[in-house]
Structure formats: structure tokens, C-alpha cells
Amino acid sequence: MASQPTAESTTGTVMQSFSWIFYQRPARGLKTSEKIDYQNCVKSNCGANFTAAGIPPSLSLDKILQNETASPCSISDLLNYLRYIEHSPEHLEFYLWHEDYTKRFEALSAEEKARSPIWTFNKAATPAVGYGSAVSTLRSNSTVSRGSSFDDKDNLSSYNSKKPSLVSEEFSAQPFRAEISRIIARYIAPNGARELNISSRDREATMQALSYTTHPSAVMNLKVDCDNYLRHQSHPNFIRWVIANCTTPRMNFAYSLSISLLFLAIVVSLFLTLSSAPRAWRLFGALLWSLGVVILVCAWKGICLVLMAMGHRRLLEPWEIKFEDIEDDKSMAASSFDDALPDSWDDAPWMQRDKKKAWLSRVFGETVPVEDDQVRRLQDVILLQSLGLAVLGTLPFIAVFLPIPKGHLI
């Protein structure tokens, strides 16, 4: 026999049905109170499955990293955002590398893994003979200029040339030692191509750990820091960016259109009020006012009504468009972690090409469908909220103009 629904469950169902009224997009930035100490995090696994408020479970960071989301919320789109909006792809790159590196390390034989013992950061290192000089070797051979490639052949050959005289045989026999050297040069060493934003204390602690072992635990502190940054800052900001279906030029155009409609609504309502036209005609001004409010609220949240009406489409970002006149064009769909970042946003070839486009071409550019169902639902929620605010905002407008007697002045 089926159980009867309780009052609490019925109330919960009703509240869930109308939860769209109170939906808010993820907040911007990383609050100080939400920062996690990595040592405590490793012990308690406190950062696992954290999702900021306003993000549905189907768009969580774990779902994105497991490749269970679709465009514009896929893992390649996340890397897109980190490279060209936040300019900090190193956190995601290092996190993904560590995940893959851990799997490859665990697949080694017991004899190979025994050469690189597990490392804990709460104990002092007792390196074997040769490890002391290994620290200076790693440090001196891990300084590269920003923009260098991942596989820095000169840097790696320099490291290998010093290995026989400075590093013990036991040290060099550890698995993946050459790869660890490249990771240090890329992410840990000062002025690396993808230098992580870490303190000198964490850098020294990690260098000390890597001079002792190549076990994945030697860089676990950095991985937890990257995970913390992604979950508490990059991921919420990314979801805010994903919900928007238009670019900045289109958004500015929507702002201009909404303000024009609001101004026109006031002018029309004043004209009809001062004229001898029937009062019912003044509702035409209220219609213009409500339309302006809808467009204004949607533009404030990055939503274009026209693109919604076209079947949940979105404008392509400049880096997603391939230009025939750019020989070295690299769209993010075909890019790799090893691509060098441009010196600045304006230096990118596709950005230079986009600036040369006519204003109308930037406002009414190429569009593609929004494939992720959850993103489409969030856009629908924002549209419903905008319609509700438009109704509430139009009632005072009607209350002001409708009761006024005919002016008979025009």
C-alpha cells in the first residue's frame, strides 16, 4: 500500500516547484571564509563534491571533469574560460595532470613504486645520499621564461647533462623523474610557463618533497590548492558566464534597446494622457514599458531574448571563430594544454581580427545551439524571473498614467 504524503513532503514539493522564483546565479569571487587549508582538507576530504550555491548538481565541477556535460559547459569550454576570461588555466591543467599521473603511477609494478615512497608534509625529510644536491639541481634547472612550451628540450637536456654528477643513481632511477622535472619547470618554478599562484613556503616544501620522491603525494598540497581554487572561484564564475548566451557587444545593444523602449513608453504614455484618446490606449505605453523591463533584466543577466526565441542559441566567442586570413589560428576545440598563451588578450590574432569587424557583425554574429539541457533550463528560469519583474514593474506605471483624466491638450 502506497504511503500517504505528509504535510512536510507536500510543502517541500510545492516550494521546489516554485524555487525558480528565488533562483540566483552563483556569486562572484572567492570569500576568505571559504578558503580551505590543504593539510586539513587532505585529512578530512573536506573539498570533495563542494558546489557553490546556485549551481545545480548536474553542472557541478565533478560532472564537468567527468565529461558528463555538453556545450557550452564541457571541459573544453571550462578550459576556454580559464584561458581567455580568467587567464588562469594552470589550475585546471595541473589538476588534470595530477589525476592522470596518479593513475599511471598506481599502474606501475610494486618494485618501481617502492623507489618512490609516499610523502607526508607533516614530517621532516630524511633524504638519502644525493637528494640534498637534487634540490638545487631541480631548482636551478626549473626556471623557464613565461610562454615556453611544456616540453622544453633545452631545459630538459640541461637537466639530464647535470644528472650524472649531481644526482645519485637512486634518485635518477625513480619513475617519471624526467616528467616531474618538466612539471616543476612549468608549474612550480618561479616564472614558469604556467606558474601556480603559491607561496614561497609551499614552493620550498614541494621542492623538498620532489627531491625525495616522485610519488603523487609529493604534490598533493598543490593539487588540493588547485581543487580549492576551481571549486570556490573559477567554477562559480564559469557557470555565471555559461548561462549568458550573448557577447558584450550584443549585451550593450540590448541595454540600449531596453532604455530606448522605456523612454519611448514614457513619451507615448504622456502623449496619450495629454490627448483626447481613450484611456485604454495608454496600455500601449505600458506594453512598451514591460517589454523594456524584460529586455533590461535579461541583458543584466547576459540573456538575449531573440537568441532564446531562436531555440536556445548563443553567440560564438571570438576565439571560437576560425578566420581564413589567420594562418596560425588555434580554436579551443583543437588546442592543447601545451599551447603558449598570448602575451595579453589584445595580442591574440583572433581578437585583432574580431576588432576589425563591423559593429553590426559583432552584435549579430554567428550562433550555435545551447546543447546542455540544464543550461537551457537555467536560461528559462531567468526569462521567467524577468517576465515576473516586468509585470511587477508595469503595475506602478499603469497606476500612474491610467487614472489621469484626458488632457484634451493635443
Secondary structure, DSSP 8 states (H G I E B T S, - for coil): ------HHHHHHHHHHHTGGGG-----SS--GGG---HHHHHHHTTTTT---TT--GGGSHHHHHTT---TTSSHHHHHHHHHHTS--THHHHHHHHHHHHHHHHHTS-HHHHHTS----TTS-----TTHHHHHHHHHHT----TT--SS-HHHHHHHHHHHHHHS-HHHHTSTTHHHHHHHIIIIISTT-TT-----HHHHHHHHHHHTT---GGGGHHHHHHHHHHIIIIIHHHHHHHHH--S-HHHHHHHHHHHHHHHHHHHHHHHHHHHSSS-GGGGHHHHHHHHHHHHHHHHHHTT--HHHHHTTSEEE--GGGS--TT-TT---GGG--TTS---SSGGGSHHHHHHHTS-HHHHHT--EEE---HHHHHHHHHHHHHHHHHHHHHHHHHHHHHSSS------
